[in-house]
Amino acid sequence: MNSIPTPHLCARHSPSLILQVDFLNPTINTVRESLRSAWHQLPPPVQQAAPYAGVAVGSGLLVWAIQQRRLNYQVGPVAAAACRAMAPRAM
């Protein structure tokens, strides 16, 4: 008698388990519903002004990011030169 199970016996008697876990859709739906609920609680004048405020904030962030990149590019070589000037020199 063979005590080691063969693959065809294991496959025939093993239960098939298909587990599909979806965590993105419930999370997205929850965020969407909470934002919609918060939007409906805002007074109508605020709802009318919100798109303009959003554009202003987005434009400000974009300009800030561009300026930071320019400053980092300009300051980078200056800072490197200052570090080289302060470094001890070999004799």
Residue pairs with C-beta under 8 A, 6 or more apart in sequence:
39 47
42 50
